[in-house]
Amino acid sequence: MRVPFLDIPAQHAELAAEIEATVQHILATGAYVLGPHNKGLEESIASLHGVDFAIALNSGTDALRIALDAMGIGPGDEVITTSFTFVATIEAILQVGARPVFVDIEPVTYQMDPALIESAITERTRAICPIHLFGQLCDMKAIQAVAAKHNLMILEDAAQAILSQHEGVYAGNFGEAATLSFYVTKNLGAAGDGGMILTNSEEINAKARSLRVHGMGRERYYYDAIGYTSRLAELQAAILRIKLTKLNEWTAARQRIAAQYDKLLADSPVTPPKVLPGNNHTYHQYTVRSKTRDRLQAFLREHEIDSMIYYPVPLHYHQPYKFLGYEPGSLPVTERTAEEVLSLPVHQHMSMDQVHFVAQTIKSFVPTAV
C-alpha cells in the first residue's frame, strides 16, 4: 500500500470547480492586488482566531519580519526563541538587525521550555518568540508570566498553528502579534506562498499595513517608513478563502488520524507526541521519536510509506548562524531531538486503512534486524 506524506492534488480536486471558476473571474476583472478576497480572508481569519486585526502578506517569512519591524524590534535588540524550527524564524530576527537568543525545548512536546527563559534575559532582551511547533501552542501562560515580569513583548510564531488554541484562546491573543504561514504544505495552504499577521494592537496593524506596501502612509506615494513589498496576491487570497471553508473539517480529520495513531502506537517502538493540558492540537505534523530513527525511516520507505524529518539539523549548527556562538552540546535537548524525530503522514485525505498500515508497519520494525 502506497502512503504519501501529503496529497495536495486531492485538496484541489475536492474544491476544483469553485477554485477554477473564481480564478477565471479574477483574471477577467483584472483586480489582482489587495482586492475583496484579501479583505474577506483577513476578516474571516481574524474572526476565527478572535483577534481585532489580520494583515495578509506575501509569505510567512515576511509576516515575521514585518511583525518584528512593526513591534519596533531592531538593531541591538535580542529576541529569545528556539533553535528547533524552520530557519525563517531566526532569519527574520536577524534581517531586522536583532539577535536571536536560543533556549532549549521540552523533549516530548518540542516546544520552548519556559523554565529556561529567565536565565537567557539580558538588558538587551526586547521580546520572546515562542514557536507553536507542529500544530499546538507552547505553554503560553508560563511564557506570558515571564514576559510580564520583565516587561517583554511576545511574537507568536504560529506558522504551523492555524486554529490552535489553549482553553479556547487562539494563537494571536497571547502577545503583541502572531504570524501564520499559508505555504503549500500548511494545514491551510495556498497555491504558492502566503502569510498573515494577527494582532489586537491598532498601532501594529497600522504599521504592518504601511510596511507591506513600501512604508506608504494614508496618502498614495507619501512614505512614513522604509518598507517592503509584501502584498498577498488576490488569486492566492481567493484560493485560501475557498479552502478556509473546509478547514474545520480538514482539521477534525487530522485529529481523528492522530487519535488513531496514538492508540495504535501506544505499545510500539516509537514515542508518540504529547499534547499539553488545555491545548488542542491541529497536527500540522504528527511527530514521533525513535532512537533508531534513520533505520526506521528506511524501513518505512521499503514499505512505500513516506515520512519526513522536521528538523534534522538544529539551526545553531548551520554555517551562517555559527557566529551566534552556540557550540554543540549547548542545547542538549534540541540536539538529541533532531536526531530522533520522524513525522508520519497525517493529512485529511488519508484513509484509515492507510493509518493502520503505517502503524502496523512501525510495530513490525525490529531495530536489531534491520
Residue, then its C-alpha position, 0 to 999 in steps of 0.5 A: m500500500r502506497v502512503p504519501f506524506l501529503d496529497i495536495p492534488a486531492q485538496h484541489a480536486e475536492l474544491a476544483a470547480e469553485i477554485e477554477a471558476t473564481v480564478q477565471h473571474i479574477l483574471a477577467t476583472g483584472a483586480y489582482v492586488l489587495g482586492p475583496h478576497n484579501k479583505g474577506l480572508e483577513e476578516s474571516i481569519a481574524s474572526l476565527h482566531g478572535v483577534d481585532f486585526a489580520i494583515a495578509l502578506n506575501s509569505g510567512t517569512d515576511a509576516l515575521r519580519i514585518a511583525l518584528d519591524a512593526m513591534g519596533i524590534g531592531p538593531g541591538d535588540e535580542v529576541i529569545t526563541t528556539s533553535f528547533t524550527f524552520v530557519a525563517t524564524i531566526e532569519a527574520i530576527l536577524q534581517v531586522g538587525a536583532r539577535p536571536v537568543f536560543v533556549d532549549i525545548e521540552p523533549v516530548t512536546y518540542q516546544m520552548d521550555p519556559a523554565l529556561i527563559e529567565s536565565a537567557i534575559t539580558e538588558r538587551t532582551r526586547a521580546i520572546c518568540p515562542i514557536h507553536l511547533f507542529g500544530q499546538l501552542c507552547d505553554m503560553k501562560a508560563i511564557q506570558a508570566v515571564a514576559a510580564k515580569h520583565n516587561l517583554m513583548i511576545l511574537e507568536d510564531a504560529a506558522q504551523a498553528i492555524l486554529s490552535q488554541h489553549e482553553g479556547v484562546y487562539a494563537g494571536n491573543f497571547g502577545e503583541a502579534a502572531t504570524l501564520s504561514f499559508y505555504v503549500t504544505k500548511n494545514l491551510g495552504a495556498a497555491g504558492d506562498g502566503g502569510m498573515i499577521l494577527t494582532n489586537s494592537e491598532e498601532i501594529n496593524a497600522k504599521a504592518r499595513s504601511l510596511r507591506v506596501h513600501g512604508m506608504g502612509r494614508e496618502r498614495y506615494y507619501y512614505d512614513a517608513i522604509g518598507y517592503t513589498s509584501r502584498l498577498a496576491e488576490l488569486q492566492a487570497a481567493i484560493l485560501r478563502i475557498k479552502l478556509t471553508k473546509l478547514n474545520e473539517w480538514t482539521a477534525a480529520r487530522q485529529r481523528i488520524a492522530a487519535q488513531y495513531d496514538k492508540l495504535l502506537a501506544d505499545s510500539p517502538v516509537t514515542p508518540p507526541k504529547v499534547l499539553p493540558g488545555n491545548n488542542h492540537t491541529y497536527h500540522q505534523y504528527t511527530v514521533r521519536s525513535k532512537t533508531r530513527d534513520r533505520l526506521q525511516a528506511f524501513l518505512r520507505e521499503h514499505e512505500i510509506d513516506s515520512m519526513i524529518y522536521y528538523p534534522v539539523p538544529l539551526h545553531y549548527h548551520q554555517p551562517y548562524k555559527f557566529l551566534g556562538y552556540e557550540p554543540g552540546s549547548l542545547p542538549v535537548t534540541e540536539r538529541t531531538a533532531e536526531e530522533v524525530l520522524s513525522l508520519p503522514v497525517h493529512q485529511h485525505m488519508s484513509m484509515d486503512q492507510v493509518h493502520f498500515v503505517a502503524q502496523t508497519i512501525k510495530s513490525f520494525v525490529p531495530t536489531a534486524v534491520 
